[in-house]
């Protein structure tokens, strides 16, 4: 059984050796995990043991989770809600599909009304509802629930985004880090980024300076006079802020290609993640985004103004997420995202926003127009020409 598990992990391109597999077997034989007092064997115990012994780098955790879930038919996940919602309320029996004309007839609530109404529904609702327009339920036009449609609501219990119109998401979601070892789909991405490179000689003098050696030798009547210079290094510093999760799942491959190219081209590269819009904190590892937060103020203070600031995100979200305090889909932010975008762009005068969303769709996204205004129209598409234009702007 475990041999097939080992081959499943290898087929997922995880760098796991036979030695690590044998370490797992030794741990099992030693009883590190085993039957409990009721003779049950918990899959969670084996999951953590196998991940600890087989995976040596956190960037492979997501691949391991996918392979583990595929082999063992799913790994249990626990979501911590501040208020319990009966799972039966969110059972998916149907998924609502409406015509554009039907969607246009549905009114949307304002922010304050939406939050007040949700509180009222919690107090009043006693049973499951399906297909309606008022209660927390499924398959209807209510602003609260899953698998229905509302132009501006709170998504509860739905496995993924469908209409990109939720202003809040009740579930605690898990995102994956972008893979910085992704094979590049095109060498031209790296070529476009090279427009930003600025070389400077730094370090010890350990590289032969051939022109100066020839000149010095000739001036020394033919006696060899070797001259050395420090090696040339790319001296550009880049601060990369990347949107992850939600609508960005559609652009993972292209963003990973750009991320890989950036890590290979820029020696001084710092990166952080955010979701939809930048708020008062960011994170470096999506698995630890709730336990290892980096305050945005600390990031602003940590890096000098000589860093080039580069946002990567589709800027596709509800306008409230940018303009409203408490507008984040995941928590109640004290200040609107617009305030943090302004602080970042003021702290780093050389900045640009790379948007993977097709440029033809930009005019139909209200949030994109808002972000474009906040970044002084320095938004470029994730195309080769867009990257070249962005790098040319940052290199000025």
C-alpha positions in Angstrom: 0.0 0.0 0.0 2.7 2.5 1.0 4.8 1.6 -2.0 1.9 2.8 -4.3 1.7 5.9 -2.1 5.4 6.5 -2.7 4.9 6.2 -6.5 1.9 8.5 -6.4 4.1 11.2 -4.8 6.8 10.7 -7.3 4.4 10.9 -10.2 3.4 14.4 -8.7 7.0 15.4 -9.3 7.8 15.7 -5.6 11.6 15.3 -5.0 11.2 12.3 -2.6 14.0 9.7 -2.5 14.0 6.0 -1.4 15.9 7.0 1.7 13.1 9.3 2.9 10.5 6.6 2.1 12.5 4.2 4.3 12.6 6.8 7.1 8.8 6.9 7.0 8.6 3.1 7.3 11.0 3.1 10.2 8.8 5.8 12.0 5.7 3.6 11.5 7.5 0.5 12.8 8.7 2.5 15.8 5.1 3.4 16.6 5.5 7.2 16.1 1.8 7.1 15.0 -0.5 4.1 15.5 -3.8 2.9 16.7 -5.5 5.0 19.4 -7.2 3.6 22.5 -10.3 2.8 20.5 -8.2 0.9 17.9 -8.8 3.6 15.3 -6.0 4.9 13.1 -6.4 8.6 12.3 -5.4 9.7 8.8 -4.4 13.1 10.1 -1.6 11.5 12.2 -0.2 9.7 9.1 -0.5 12.8 7.0 1.6 14.9 9.3 4.2 12.1 9.8 4.5 11.5 6.1 4.8 15.2 5.3 7.4 15.7 8.0 9.6 12.8 6.8 9.1 13.1 3.0 8.9 16.8 2.2 11.9 18.9 2.9 10.8 22.2 1.5 7.6 24.1 2.3 7.1 25.1 -1.3 6.2 21.5 -2.1 3.5 21.3 0.5 0.7 22.1 -1.9 1.8 19.4 -4.4 2.0 16.9 -1.5 -1.5 17.8 -0.3 -2.9 17.2 -3.8 -1.2 13.9 -4.2 -2.1 12.8 -0.7 -5.8 13.7 -1.2 -5.8 12.0 -4.6 -4.4 8.7 -3.1 -6.4 8.6 0.2 -9.6 10.1 -1.3 -9.4 13.4 0.5 -7.8 14.9 3.5 -10.1 16.3 6.3 -10.1 20.0 6.6 -11.4 22.1 9.5 -12.8 25.6 9.2 -13.0 27.8 12.3 -16.2 30.0 12.0 -17.0 32.6 14.5 -20.6 31.5 14.3 -21.8 28.0 13.3 -24.0 27.6 10.3 -25.7 24.2 10.0 -24.2 22.3 7.1 -27.6 21.2 5.9 -28.4 24.8 5.1 -25.7 24.8 2.5 -26.3 21.4 0.9 -26.0 21.7 -2.9 -29.1 20.3 -4.6 -29.1 22.7 -7.5 -27.0 25.5 -9.0 -28.9 28.5 -10.2 -28.4 29.7 -13.8 -30.1 32.9 -14.9 -30.2 34.8 -18.2 -28.7 38.3 -18.4 -32.2 39.8 -18.4 -33.2 37.9 -15.2 -29.9 39.0 -13.5 -30.6 42.7 -14.3 -33.9 42.6 -12.4 -32.2 41.6 -9.1 -31.6 44.6 -6.8 -28.4 44.7 -4.8 -28.0 46.0 -1.3 -25.6 48.7 -0.1 -22.8 47.8 2.3 -24.5 48.8 5.6 -27.8 47.3 4.6 -26.1 44.0 3.6 -24.3 43.6 7.0 -27.4 44.6 9.0 -29.6 42.2 7.1 -27.1 39.3 7.5 -27.2 39.8 11.3 -31.0 39.8 11.2 -31.1 36.6 9.2 -28.9 34.9 11.8 -31.3 35.9 14.5 -34.4 34.9 12.6 -33.5 31.8 10.5 -34.3 28.4 12.0 -34.2 26.0 9.0 -32.6 25.3 5.6 -33.8 27.2 2.6 -33.3 26.6 -1.1 -34.1 28.7 -4.2 -35.4 31.8 -2.4 -34.5 35.4 -2.4 -34.4 36.2 1.4 -32.8 33.5 3.7 -29.3 32.1 4.0 -29.5 29.2 1.5 -28.6 27.7 -1.8 -29.5 28.0 -5.5 -31.5 31.2 -5.1 -31.2 35.0 -5.5 -30.6 35.7 -1.8 -27.5 37.8 -1.1 -26.5 35.1 1.5 -25.5 31.6 0.6 -24.1 29.4 -2.2 -24.6 28.3 -5.8 -27.1 31.0 -6.6 -26.8 34.5 -8.0 -26.9 38.0 -6.5 -25.1 41.1 -7.9 -23.6 41.9 -4.5 -23.8 39.4 -1.6 -21.9 37.3 1.0 -20.7 33.9 -0.2 -21.2 31.2 2.4 -20.2 27.5 1.9 -19.4 27.5 -1.8 -16.4 25.6 -3.0 -15.2 28.3 -5.4 -16.1 31.6 -7.0 -18.7 31.5 -9.8 -19.8 35.1 -10.6 -17.0 37.1 -8.9 -19.6 39.4 -7.3 -19.2 38.5 -3.5 -18.2 41.4 -1.3 -17.5 39.0 1.6 -16.5 35.3 1.8 -17.6 33.5 5.0 -15.2 30.5 4.6 -11.6 30.4 5.7 -9.8 29.6 2.5 -6.4 28.1 1.8 -4.3 29.5 -1.0 -1.2 27.9 -2.6 2.2 29.7 -3.0 3.3 30.4 -6.6 5.9 27.9 -7.7 9.2 29.7 -8.4 10.6 26.7 -10.2 7.9 26.7 -12.9 9.5 26.0 -16.3 9.2 29.2 -18.4 6.7 29.0 -21.2 8.7 31.5 -23.2 12.2 32.8 -22.9 10.9 36.2 -24.0 9.5 36.9 -20.5 13.1 36.9 -19.2 14.2 39.1 -22.1 11.5 41.6 -21.3 12.5 41.8 -17.7 16.1 42.4 -18.6 15.2 46.0 -19.6 15.1 46.7 -15.9 18.6 45.4 -15.1 21.3 47.8 -14.0 24.7 46.4 -13.6 27.3 47.6 -11.0 30.6 46.2 -10.0 30.6 45.0 -6.4 32.5 42.6 -4.1 36.1 41.5 -4.3 38.4 42.2 -7.3 38.4 38.6 -8.7 37.6 39.1 -12.4 40.2 39.9 -15.0 40.0 43.3 -16.5 41.5 42.5 -19.9 41.5 46.0 -21.5 43.1 47.6 -18.5 45.6 44.7 -18.3 46.7 45.3 -22.0 47.0 49.0 -21.4 49.0 48.6 -18.2 51.3 46.0 -19.8 52.0 48.2 -22.8 52.7 51.2 -20.5 55.0 49.0 -18.5 57.3 48.3 -21.4 55.8 44.9 -22.1 56.1 43.6 -18.5 52.9 41.8 -17.7 50.7 43.9 -15.3 47.5 42.1 -14.5 44.5 44.2 -13.5 41.5 42.8 -11.6 38.0 44.2 -11.1 35.0 43.2 -9.0 32.4 41.0 -10.8 29.4 42.8 -12.4 26.1 42.2 -10.6 22.6 43.3 -11.4 22.0 46.0 -8.9 18.3 46.5 -9.3 16.1 46.0 -6.2 12.6 44.8 -6.7 9.7 44.5 -4.2 7.1 42.2 -5.7 3.5 42.1 -4.3 1.4 39.3 -5.7 -2.4 38.8 -5.5 -3.2 35.1 -4.9 -6.4 33.0 -4.7 -10.0 33.6 -5.9 -10.1 35.0 -9.4 -6.3 34.8 -9.6 -6.6 31.0 -9.8 -7.3 31.5 -13.5 -3.9 33.0 -14.1 -1.7 30.8 -11.9 0.5 29.4 -14.8 1.3 32.8 -16.3 2.0 34.4 -12.9 4.3 31.5 -12.0 6.2 31.9 -15.2 6.7 35.6 -14.4 7.6 34.9 -10.8 10.2 32.3 -11.9 11.7 34.7 -14.4 11.8 37.5 -11.8 13.7 35.3 -9.3 16.3 34.3 -12.0 16.8 37.9 -13.3 16.8 40.0 -10.1 19.4 39.2 -7.4 17.7 41.6 -5.0 14.1 40.4 -5.0 11.7 40.6 -2.1 8.1 39.3 -2.5 4.9 39.2 -0.4 1.3 37.9 -1.1 -2.0 39.7 -0.7 -5.6 38.8 -1.6 -7.5 41.1 -4.0 -6.3 44.3 -2.4 -3.4 45.3 -0.1 -4.5 46.0 3.4 -2.7 46.4 6.8 -0.7 43.1 6.5 0.7 40.7 3.9 2.4 37.3 4.1 5.2 35.3 2.5 3.8 31.7 2.8 0.1 31.1 2.1 0.0 28.1 4.6 1.1 30.5 7.4 -0.7 33.6 6.3 -2.8 33.6 9.6 0.1 32.9 11.9 3.0 34.8 10.2 1.7 38.2 9.1 3.9 41.1 8.0 2.5 44.5 8.8 2.4 46.7 5.7 3.8 49.6 7.7 6.8 47.4 8.6 7.3 46.6 4.9 7.2 50.2 3.9 9.8 51.1 6.6 12.0 48.1 5.9 12.8 48.8 2.2 14.4 51.9 0.8 12.9 54.1 -1.9 15.4 52.6 -4.4 13.3 49.5 -4.6 11.1 49.2 -7.7 7.6 48.3 -6.6 5.8 45.8 -8.8 2.2 44.7 -8.2 0.8 41.5 -9.9 -2.9 41.1 -9.7 -6.1 41.1 -11.8 -7.6 44.0 -9.7 -11.0 42.1 -10.1 -13.0 42.5 -6.9 -16.0 44.3 -5.4 -15.4 48.1 -5.3 -16.1 48.0 -1.5 -12.9 45.9 -1.1 -10.9 49.0 -2.3 -12.9 51.9 -1.0 -14.7 50.7 2.2 -13.3 50.1 5.7 -14.3 46.5 6.5 -14.6 45.9 2.8 -12.2 42.9 2.7 -13.9 39.7 1.8 -12.0 37.9 4.5 -11.9 40.1 7.6 -12.9 43.5 8.9 -10.1 45.8 7.8 -9.9 49.1 9.8 -8.8 51.2 6.8 -9.8 50.8 3.1 -7.4 49.2 0.6 -7.2 52.5 -1.3 -5.4 54.1 1.7 -2.7 51.3 1.7 -2.2 51.5 -2.1 -1.6 55.2 -1.8 0.9 54.8 1.0 2.8 52.1 -0.9 3.0 54.1 -4.1 4.1 57.2 -2.2 6.8 55.2 -0.4 8.2 53.7 -3.6 8.1 56.3 -6.4 9.1 53.7 -9.1 6.1 51.4 -9.3 3.9 49.6 -11.8 0.9 47.2 -11.8 1.0 44.0 -14.0 -2.6 42.7 -14.7 -3.0 39.2 -16.1 -6.7 39.8 -16.9 -7.1 40.2 -20.7 -7.0 43.9 -21.4 -10.2 43.8 -23.5 -12.1 43.1 -20.3 -10.7 46.0 -18.3 -13.4 48.5 -19.3 -16.1 46.1 -17.9 -14.5 45.8 -14.4 -15.3 48.8 -12.2 -12.6 47.8 -9.7 -9.9 47.8 -12.4 -10.8 51.4 -13.2 -10.5 52.3 -9.5 -7.1 50.7 -9.2 -5.8 52.2 -12.4 -6.7 55.6 -10.9 -4.9 54.8 -7.6 -1.7 53.7 -9.4 -1.7 56.8 -11.7 -2.6 54.7 -14.8 0.6 52.7 -14.4 -1.2 49.4 -15.1 0.1 47.1 -17.9 -1.2 43.8 -19.3 0.7 40.6 -18.6 1.9 40.4 -22.2 5.4 40.7 -23.6 4.7 44.2 -24.8 3.1 45.1 -21.5 6.1 43.8 -19.6 8.5 45.7 -21.8 6.5 48.9 -21.3 6.4 48.4 -17.5 10.2 47.7 -17.3 10.9 50.7 -19.5 8.9 52.9 -17.1 10.6 51.5 -14.0 14.1 52.0 -15.5 13.7 55.7 -16.1 
